[in-house]
Amino acid sequence: MLEDQKLMRLVNTQRDAMTSMMREFESRTHGCDRVAVDAERARITYFQGGLVHWDACAELIGIFMTDIERWRWWWVLPGTETAKKQRIDVAFATGKDGGVHTLTARNPSVSTENEARLLARLCASLAAAHGVHAESGHDRVTYYALFQESAG
């Protein structure tokens, strides 16, 4: 992934926006002691002391498969061919318009969790998200872009 020069140029142009987004996210979720992911409802809820602290609209960015060092985009997962338009779609459109291979390849090579995190943050930043949530599971990390309110 890091050898994709067009991607790295895009990362450099988005670096301040990514940093600002993650600062906002960390400030918003500071002190939260539990997170609930409801993929069916496209919501991620942060709790503090048993009370809802932030209920965010969540859009799947992709899944980093740690065992095979591959990234799977939201748009290649089963069932997404009929999915409604999402804000995160701007990441694919940006990649297509700019010839950024990593943003348009079906399953690009991503070597580390740090690379996966960078890729997820870039996509979320392009979509004007308010943060990124990472959900670790067996041999995978699933990344979601978080938005203050639902689309539409």
C-alpha positions in Angstrom: 0.0 0.0 0.0 2.7 2.5 0.9 4.3 2.1 -2.5 1.1 3.6 -4.1 2.5 7.1 -4.7 -0.9 8.6 -5.6 -2.3 7.3 -2.4 0.5 8.7 -0.3 0.1 12.1 -2.0 -3.6 12.0 -1.1 -2.7 11.0 2.5 -0.4 14.0 2.7 -3.1 16.4 1.4 -5.6 15.0 3.9 -3.2 14.7 6.9 -4.5 17.8 8.7 -8.1 16.8 8.2 -7.4 13.3 9.4 -5.7 14.6 12.5 -8.5 17.0 13.2 -11.2 14.3 12.7 -9.4 11.9 15.1 -8.9 14.6 17.8 -12.6 15.4 17.6 -13.4 11.7 17.8 -11.1 11.1 20.8 -12.5 14.1 22.6 -16.1 13.0 21.9 -15.5 9.4 23.2 -13.1 10.2 26.0 -14.2 8.4 29.2 -16.5 6.0 27.4 -16.4 2.5 29.0 -18.4 0.5 26.6 -19.2 0.4 22.8 -22.0 -1.4 21.1 -21.9 -2.1 17.4 -25.2 -2.6 15.6 -24.3 -3.3 12.0 -27.9 -4.1 11.0 -29.0 -0.6 12.1 -25.7 1.0 11.0 -25.2 2.5 14.5 -22.3 2.5 16.9 -23.1 3.6 20.4 -20.6 4.8 23.0 -21.6 4.5 26.7 -20.2 6.2 29.8 -21.4 4.9 33.2 -24.2 3.0 31.6 -25.6 6.0 29.8 -25.5 6.7 26.1 -22.7 9.2 25.5 -22.8 9.2 21.6 -24.9 7.3 19.2 -23.2 7.6 15.8 -24.3 6.6 12.3 -21.8 4.0 11.1 -20.8 3.2 7.5 -18.6 0.3 6.8 -15.2 1.3 5.3 -13.6 -2.1 5.0 -12.1 -5.1 6.7 -8.4 -5.7 7.2 -7.7 -9.5 7.2 -4.6 -9.7 9.3 -3.7 -13.3 8.4 -3.5 -12.7 4.7 -2.6 -9.0 4.8 -5.5 -8.0 2.5 -8.1 -5.2 2.7 -11.7 -5.8 1.6 -13.7 -2.7 0.7 -17.3 -2.2 1.7 -18.2 -2.3 -2.0 -16.9 -5.8 -2.6 -18.7 -7.5 0.3 -21.8 -9.7 -0.4 -25.0 -7.7 -0.6 -23.4 -4.3 -1.3 -24.3 -4.4 -5.0 -27.8 -3.3 -4.1 -26.9 -1.1 -1.2 -28.0 2.6 -1.1 -25.5 5.3 -1.7 -23.4 6.2 1.3 -21.2 9.1 2.3 -18.2 6.8 2.3 -18.6 6.2 -1.5 -16.7 9.4 -2.0 -13.5 7.5 -1.1 -14.0 5.2 -4.1 -14.9 8.1 -6.4 -11.8 10.0 -5.3 -9.7 7.0 -6.0 -11.3 6.5 -9.4 -11.0 10.1 -10.4 -7.4 10.3 -9.2 -6.2 6.9 -10.5 -5.4 5.8 -6.9 -5.0 2.0 -7.3 -5.3 1.2 -3.6 -8.7 2.9 -3.4 -10.1 1.1 -6.4 -8.5 -2.4 -6.3 -11.0 -5.0 -5.0 -8.6 -6.5 -2.4 -5.5 -4.3 -2.1 -2.4 -5.6 -0.2 -2.2 -3.9 3.3 0.7 -5.2 5.4 0.0 -4.0 8.9 -2.7 -2.7 11.2 -1.0 0.7 11.0 -1.5 0.8 7.2 -5.1 -0.4 7.6 -5.8 2.3 10.2 -4.2 5.0 7.9 -6.4 3.8 5.0 -9.6 3.8 7.1 -8.8 7.3 8.4 -8.1 8.6 4.9 -11.5 7.3 3.6 -13.4 8.6 6.6 -11.7 12.0 6.2 -12.6 12.1 2.5 -16.2 11.4 3.5 -16.2 14.2 6.2 -16.8 11.6 8.9 -16.5 12.5 12.6 -14.3 9.5 13.5 -13.3 5.9 12.8 -14.3 2.9 14.9 -12.2 -0.3 14.7 -13.7 -3.6 15.8 -11.2 -6.4 16.2 -12.2 -10.0 15.7 -10.6 -13.3 14.8 -7.9 -12.5 12.2 -9.6 -9.3 11.1 -10.2 -5.7 12.0 -13.4 -4.1 10.7 -13.4 -0.3 10.2 -16.4 2.0 10.3 -16.7 5.7 9.5 -18.8 7.5 12.1 -21.1 10.4 11.5 -22.9 12.6 13.9 -26.3 12.1 12.3 -27.8 9.7 9.7 -27.6 10.4 6.0 -30.4 11.8 4.0 
